[in-house]
Amino acid sequence: MKVKDIYSWTNITDSGCDSKISRFNDILSSFAVEIYDFYPRKVIERFAVADCKMKFTPTYPIAKVWGFFWKGCQVQCSLDPKDCCAWYKRLLIEELYWNNLDQNSYSINYETNEISLILPAWTNDAFVVYSKAFPTVTSLNDDIDIDRYTLSLLRLYMKAEYALEDSNDINMSANYRSLFQTKLKRYKEMFDNNIKYIVPWALNAANQ
């Protein structure tokens, strides 16, 4: 969806493109904090394991990494591969905030959207689960990757921000924020009753 369409559907007017783009980026940044754990923003993505010490760039900008799943065969379980080699397991891996990684650790470069990590030596396949961030907007014609549920929340959030900043209407802003929180709560309740992630080995079987 284009940025200009989001503005059009929210009936918000703003003076000039530059101010609108800057404000929209500010709104997206604070909005992302509100919905970082919202299920429709989560992605499960397989990445190629070239080495135990590696880097890769996910398809979407990263807001938060939730975890890694891996598959591989250890020497001690090679006699029974069905028990230990064919199934994905959650990888106990720690996030570090510097470049010199330890074993079973990872770090994220948010500027380049690149993940660096050190996996167990026997890993041969892996997935990462993360929440998508919003890109920086440079034009009203830019496309935003957004689903219908997140879009409905963004519209309310934008109206609350504009009511406060442009009109100084504290009551109107509070009403929009209350509607936003109520709708977010209801959406989360709905998604909490669903399966959270596609089982990795089901995806693996489908791709074979």
CORLIN-V657463 format. One record per residue. RES is the residue in one letter. PHI is phi as a letter, one per 40 degrees, with the letter a starting at -180 (999 if undefined). Layout:
RES,PHI + RES,PHI
This chain:
M,999 + K,c + V,d + K,c + D,c + I,c + Y,c + S,c + W,c + T,c + N,f + I,b + T,b + D,a + S,c + G,g + C,c + D,c + S,c + K,c + I,c + S,c + R,c + F,c + N,c + D,c + I,c + L,c + S,c + S,c + F,c + A,c + V,c + E,c + I,b + Y,d + D,b + F,c + Y,d + P,c + R,c + K,c + V,b + I,b + E,b + R,c + F,b + A,c + V,c + A,c + D,a + C,c + K,b + M,a + K,b + F,a + T,b + P,c + T,c + Y,b + P,d + I,c + A,c + K,a + V,c + W,c + G,i + F,b + F,b + W,b + K,b + G,i + C,b + Q,c + V,c + Q,c + C,b + S,c + L,c + D,b + P,c + K,c + D,c + C,b + C,b + A,c + W,b + Y,c + K,b + R,c + L,c + L,c + I,b + E,b + E,c + L,b + Y,b + W,a + N,c + N,c + L,c + D,c + Q,c + N,f + S,a + Y,a + S,a + I,b + N,c + Y,c + E,c + T,b + N,f + E,b + I,b + S,b + L,a + I,b + L,c + P,d + A,c + W,c + T,c + N,b + D,a + A,a + F,b + V,b + V,b + Y,a + S,c + K,c + A,c + F,c + P,c + T,c + V,c + T,b + S,a + L,c + N,c + D,c + D,c + I,b + D,c + I,a + D,c + R,c + Y,c + T,c + L,c + S,c + L,c + L,c + R,d + L,c + Y,c + M,c + K,c + A,c + E,c + Y,c + A,c + L,c + E,c + D,c + S,b + N,f + D,c + I,c + N,c + M,c + S,c + A,c + N,c + Y,c + R,c + S,c + L,c + F,c + Q,c + T,c + K,c + L,c + K,c + R,c + Y,c + K,c + E,c + M,c + F,c + D,c + N,c + N,b + I,c + K,c + Y,b + I,c + V,c + P,d + W,c + A,c + L,c + N,c + A,c + A,c + N,c + Q,c
